[in-house]
Structure formats: C-alpha cells, structure tokens
Amino acid sequence: MASAMTCFLRRRGLQTASILARRAYSTESMTLTFSSPTEAFYKGVGVKQVDINTTSGSFGILPMHVPAIAVLKPGVVTVYDGDKTQKFFASSGVVTINADSSVQIIAEEAFPIDRLDAQAARQGLEKCQQELVSAGSEANKAAAQVGVELYEALLKALEH
C-alpha cells in the first residue's frame, strides 16, 4: 500500500512540476476576449501577456496561468500582443482565467488610453470632490467617493 501511494505522489509531483515549468517558460500565446458593452477590443485573439488591476492586487497573466476569477478595479489593462503593446482604461468588471489558457475580460466601461482626455478627467475629479464635500446623505457621499476614486485612477493611467 505504501509503495502504491509513493508511486502516485511521485507521478503527481512530476505532473505538477511539468505544468509549473510550462507556466514559467511558456512561449505559447493565450486566447483573449476583452470587451465592454459598447466595444469588443479582442475577440479570441492570441496574445502573450495581459496585466490587470483587481480588488486583490495587480498581476500579469501569462499562458498556462492558474485558473482564477477576479474583479477589476479602475485602472490600466495592458495587452502584450507580440511586439505590440496596447493600454486600456477599465472602470470595473470581471476577468476569468481558464485552464485552457483563455482569458475573458468583461469591463463595465473600457477605452484605449489614447482616446482619453486628461483635462476632462481633471474636471470630473474636481466636480466629484466638490460633491463629496457638499454631500448631505451617506448615499450621495458614497457615490461621490466612487467618482473621486475613478477619476484618480483615470488620471494615474494617463500619466503612464
């Protein structure tokens, strides 16, 4: 019995080591689908890496990444497509990383960084900050705070 268990664990350990080695040194691509309600940016396209900001931290996704589901927070989504890099601002959303190296990013709102206007973002931040100071109810304060956080993230994204 002990030798069967040892054999099983050894075989399982080799399988795990093989998977980890492929994850660490993968030259493969992964399939990315990235969209918002108004636009599809990637539709089943092979990419090398995606960097995201989530409520549990920022991280990069490579082929053979461990399966996961995460909630996007306002910030930059960077897509590395061979020698081309594209940056987007996503306000919020969900990312799903699957065992087959496919990734789906569904953003509530997302725009390529080069389409954003820094002056409009500064004005939006000022307006939300004023609303936060003058908010009479907790609900209005919460809504204004969300706006402040969104515009701060947007301005930070535009700095890069």
Secondary structure as GFF3:
##gff-version 3
##sequence-region A 1 160
A	DSSP	alpha_helix	2	24	.	.	.	ID=ss1
A	DSSP	beta_strand	30	35	.	.	.	ID=ss2
A	DSSP	beta_strand	40	47	.	.	.	ID=ss3
A	DSSP	beta_strand	49	54	.	.	.	ID=ss4
A	DSSP	beta_strand	57	61	.	.	.	ID=ss5
A	DSSP	beta_strand	68	72	.	.	.	ID=ss6
A	DSSP	beta_strand	75	81	.	.	.	ID=ss7
A	DSSP	beta_strand	84	97	.	.	.	ID=ss8
A	DSSP	beta_strand	102	112	.	.	.	ID=ss9
A	DSSP	three_ten_helix	113	115	.	.	.	ID=ss10
A	DSSP	alpha_helix	118	134	.	.	.	ID=ss11
A	DSSP	alpha_helix	138	159	.	.	.	ID=ss12
###
